[in-house]
Amino acid sequence: MKFADLTARLRVPVVAAPMLLVSGTDLVIAAGRAGILGAFPALNARSTSELKDWLERVDGALEGRPYAVNLIIQGPGAPRLEDDLALIEAFKPPVVITSVGNPAQAVKRIHGFGGLVLHDVATLRHAHKAIEAGVDGLILLTTGAGGHTGSANPFAFVSQVRTFWSGPILLAGAISDGSGIAAARALGADLAYMGTRFAASAESLASDAYKALLVSETMADVVLTDRISGLPATFLRGSIVQAGLDPDALPERAELFRPNLPANIKAWRGVWSGGPGVGSITDIPPVAEIVRRLAEDYDAAKARFAAA
Ligand SMILES: Cc1cc2nc3c(=O)[nH]c(=O)nc-3n(C[C@H](O)[C@H](O)[C@H](O)COP(=O)(O)O)c2cc1C
């Protein structure tokens, strides 16, 4: 699929970004039907054979509308990468999002069936490496992105990547409403990449307790630390406390990907992620309603801009 064909099919320029243990088939199907690009991490299916069921369900329900599968190259994704990639080659999803690690090998195989590869980057160096690897689009993770986050300022990052990359850019980092989408587009990004807002949807796999925290917490409650998953990531303070940990005195990580927490405490499963955009969330509507609000607000933001 060509990127221009993808964007032409979207009602609002938005991706419901992949989220570990949160994005499942219902969310991706609802996103595709509402007119945005939905994505789920392959690892959310517990095995490659369950992934096959998921792909069949999503592909069948979306009837040709685009969707994306996320492959985590390094760390937790590594052991399943080969089997999951072989399955993806068989199903040919229109878009594959690669994160954490060098996508070069995956790019060759995904291009082999005509799939579009979008890759997560948090630094200029990673952006250059991803372009060398042949990806079709860059997802710029900036400060405030939920999950494994970035630290770059979005103004600086988008404009500096634009000096050497004229291809597709997706911008991630606390975008929660239509004004944020318009701002991302004004900066030079093609699509807004939104996670936390869709974790707080009816179709997300987040538990009710997780969803309640997404409604009650604000940006003041978001803890940025590498001590829970082993990489810098954002977590909801209330979930750290509920897990019996002190958010202000977490033990230092052992090494990359290896936190130093009691064995029963697992990042994402027992301690929940959300970016500072969480403060804009006041309810848990269905994805279709979130997209309706985004479309309305995006149009209003564009009209304000045009009138200014
Ligand atoms: C709970 C949670 C889990 C995430 N899991 C993944 C993942 O498995 N793979 C991935 O590429 N990104 C993951 N992310 C990052 C999102 O895809 C996206 O970059 C981010 O949510 C965008 O920032 P926002 O939450 O401020 O909108 C996760 C984010 C959250 C909030």
The ligand as a Gaussian input file, in Angstrom:
#p B3LYP/6-31G(d) Opt

LIG

0 1
 C       -0.278000       1.395000      27.612000
 C        0.626000       1.642000      26.460000
 C        1.241000       0.573000      25.847000
 C        2.071000       0.772000      24.730000
 N        2.601000      -0.307000      24.084000
 C        3.277000      -0.128000      22.918000
 C        3.694000      -1.252000      22.140000
 O        3.458000      -2.403000      22.476000
 N        4.362000      -1.008000      20.983000
 C        4.630000       0.256000      20.550000
 O        5.227000       0.419000      19.482000
 N        4.237000       1.339000      21.258000
 C        3.556000       1.164000      22.414000
 N        3.081000       2.261000      23.107000
 C        3.318000       3.597000      22.552000
 C        2.160000       4.012000      21.632000
 O        2.141000       3.208000      20.487000
 C        2.279000       5.507000      21.221000
 O        3.569000       5.779000      20.737000
 C        2.005000       6.457000      22.366000
 O        0.942000       6.003000      23.154000
 C        1.680000       7.855000      21.860000
 O        1.631000       8.788000      22.903000
 P        0.259000       9.163000      23.696000
 O       -0.033000       7.998000      24.590000
 O        0.680000      10.370000      24.458000
 O       -0.805000       9.416000      22.702000
 C        2.283000       2.079000      24.238000
 C        1.646000       3.168000      24.876000
 C        0.825000       2.964000      25.964000
 C        0.123000       4.143000      26.596000

